[in-house]
């Protein structure tokens, strides 16, 4: 019985580039998430207090409302 083992050498440059690309993708995703939430905060801040009240919000609770999935306060 014969056993054959193959190993593909991983280049340090290739690994570094893949790591860089993954980091860049993660940063871009975080930017898009933050930008979306910033837009939501601006939209809610543009509403009147009466409109916010109809939604069950106070002006000081806007950030907490927008980030409610990330923080439990």
ChimeraX commands (.cxc) that place a marker at each C-alpha (Angstrom):
marker #1 position 0.00,0.00,0.00 radius 0.5
marker #1 position 1.32,3.40,-0.94 radius 0.5
marker #1 position 0.51,6.69,0.70 radius 0.5
marker #1 position 0.82,9.91,-1.19 radius 0.5
marker #1 position 0.92,13.20,0.61 radius 0.5
marker #1 position 0.85,16.49,-1.18 radius 0.5
marker #1 position 1.46,19.85,0.35 radius 0.5
marker #1 position 0.93,23.13,-1.36 radius 0.5
marker #1 position 3.34,25.70,-0.06 radius 0.5
marker #1 position 1.57,28.86,0.98 radius 0.5
marker #1 position 3.37,31.97,0.00 radius 0.5
marker #1 position 3.74,34.59,2.70 radius 0.5
marker #1 position 2.82,37.25,0.16 radius 0.5
marker #1 position -0.36,35.44,-0.85 radius 0.5
marker #1 position -1.41,34.98,2.77 radius 0.5
marker #1 position -0.69,38.62,3.53 radius 0.5
marker #1 position -2.70,39.77,0.53 radius 0.5
marker #1 position -5.65,37.56,1.46 radius 0.5
marker #1 position -5.53,38.89,5.01 radius 0.5
marker #1 position -5.38,42.47,3.72 radius 0.5
marker #1 position -8.29,41.85,1.37 radius 0.5
marker #1 position -10.38,40.34,4.19 radius 0.5
marker #1 position -9.59,43.29,6.45 radius 0.5
marker #1 position -10.55,45.72,3.70 radius 0.5
marker #1 position -13.86,43.92,3.13 radius 0.5
marker #1 position -14.62,43.99,6.86 radius 0.5
marker #1 position -13.84,47.71,7.09 radius 0.5
marker #1 position -16.01,48.48,4.07 radius 0.5
marker #1 position -18.93,46.52,5.52 radius 0.5
marker #1 position -18.56,48.41,8.81 radius 0.5
marker #1 position -18.54,51.72,6.93 radius 0.5
marker #1 position -21.73,50.84,5.07 radius 0.5
marker #1 position -23.43,49.79,8.30 radius 0.5
marker #1 position -22.41,53.00,10.05 radius 0.5
marker #1 position -23.49,55.14,7.08 radius 0.5
marker #1 position -26.93,53.53,7.03 radius 0.5
marker #1 position -27.40,54.19,10.72 radius 0.5
marker #1 position -26.24,57.78,10.36 radius 0.5
marker #1 position -28.86,58.31,7.66 radius 0.5
marker #1 position -31.53,56.87,9.98 radius 0.5
marker #1 position -30.50,59.18,12.84 radius 0.5
marker #1 position -30.61,62.20,10.52 radius 0.5
marker #1 position -34.05,61.18,9.23 radius 0.5
marker #1 position -35.45,60.82,12.73 radius 0.5
marker #1 position -33.87,64.08,13.90 radius 0.5
marker #1 position -35.63,65.87,11.03 radius 0.5
marker #1 position -39.03,64.83,12.40 radius 0.5
marker #1 position -40.98,67.06,14.74 radius 0.5
marker #1 position -41.42,66.14,18.40 radius 0.5
marker #1 position -45.08,65.39,17.68 radius 0.5
marker #1 position -44.15,62.95,14.89 radius 0.5
marker #1 position -41.58,61.28,17.15 radius 0.5
marker #1 position -44.18,61.02,19.89 radius 0.5
marker #1 position -46.53,59.19,17.51 radius 0.5
marker #1 position -43.72,56.68,16.93 radius 0.5
marker #1 position -43.24,56.30,20.69 radius 0.5
marker #1 position -39.87,58.07,20.67 radius 0.5
marker #1 position -38.38,61.05,22.42 radius 0.5
marker #1 position -35.64,63.05,20.76 radius 0.5
marker #1 position -33.08,61.95,23.34 radius 0.5
marker #1 position -33.89,58.28,22.58 radius 0.5
marker #1 position -33.14,58.42,18.84 radius 0.5
marker #1 position -29.57,57.04,19.05 radius 0.5
marker #1 position -30.67,54.32,21.47 radius 0.5
marker #1 position -33.49,53.39,19.09 radius 0.5
marker #1 position -31.23,53.25,16.02 radius 0.5
marker #1 position -28.56,51.16,17.77 radius 0.5
marker #1 position -31.00,49.01,19.78 radius 0.5
marker #1 position -29.75,45.79,18.17 radius 0.5
marker #1 position -26.17,46.45,19.30 radius 0.5
marker #1 position -26.68,47.71,22.84 radius 0.5
marker #1 position -29.06,46.87,25.63 radius 0.5
marker #1 position -29.58,49.96,27.75 radius 0.5
marker link #1:1,2 radius 0.2
marker link #1:2,3 radius 0.2
marker link #1:3,4 radius 0.2
marker link #1:4,5 radius 0.2
marker link #1:5,6 radius 0.2
marker link #1:6,7 radius 0.2
marker link #1:7,8 radius 0.2
marker link #1:8,9 radius 0.2
marker link #1:9,10 radius 0.2
marker link #1:10,11 radius 0.2
marker link #1:11,12 radius 0.2
marker link #1:12,13 radius 0.2
marker link #1:13,14 radius 0.2
marker link #1:14,15 radius 0.2
marker link #1:15,16 radius 0.2
marker link #1:16,17 radius 0.2
marker link #1:17,18 radius 0.2
marker link #1:18,19 radius 0.2
marker link #1:19,20 radius 0.2
marker link #1:20,21 radius 0.2
marker link #1:21,22 radius 0.2
marker link #1:22,23 radius 0.2
marker link #1:23,24 radius 0.2
marker link #1:24,25 radius 0.2
marker link #1:25,26 radius 0.2
marker link #1:26,27 radius 0.2
marker link #1:27,28 radius 0.2
marker link #1:28,29 radius 0.2
marker link #1:29,30 radius 0.2
marker link #1:30,31 radius 0.2
marker link #1:31,32 radius 0.2
marker link #1:32,33 radius 0.2
marker link #1:33,34 radius 0.2
marker link #1:34,35 radius 0.2
marker link #1:35,36 radius 0.2
marker link #1:36,37 radius 0.2
marker link #1:37,38 radius 0.2
marker link #1:38,39 radius 0.2
marker link #1:39,40 radius 0.2
marker link #1:40,41 radius 0.2
marker link #1:41,42 radius 0.2
marker link #1:42,43 radius 0.2
marker link #1:43,44 radius 0.2
marker link #1:44,45 radius 0.2
marker link #1:45,46 radius 0.2
marker link #1:46,47 radius 0.2
marker link #1:47,48 radius 0.2
marker link #1:48,49 radius 0.2
marker link #1:49,50 radius 0.2
marker link #1:50,51 radius 0.2
marker link #1:51,52 radius 0.2
marker link #1:52,53 radius 0.2
marker link #1:53,54 radius 0.2
marker link #1:54,55 radius 0.2
marker link #1:55,56 radius 0.2
marker link #1:56,57 radius 0.2
marker link #1:57,58 radius 0.2
marker link #1:58,59 radius 0.2
marker link #1:59,60 radius 0.2
marker link #1:60,61 radius 0.2
marker link #1:61,62 radius 0.2
marker link #1:62,63 radius 0.2
marker link #1:63,64 radius 0.2
marker link #1:64,65 radius 0.2
marker link #1:65,66 radius 0.2
marker link #1:66,67 radius 0.2
marker link #1:67,68 radius 0.2
marker link #1:68,69 radius 0.2
marker link #1:69,70 radius 0.2
marker link #1:70,71 radius 0.2
marker link #1:71,72 radius 0.2
marker link #1:72,73 radius 0.2
view
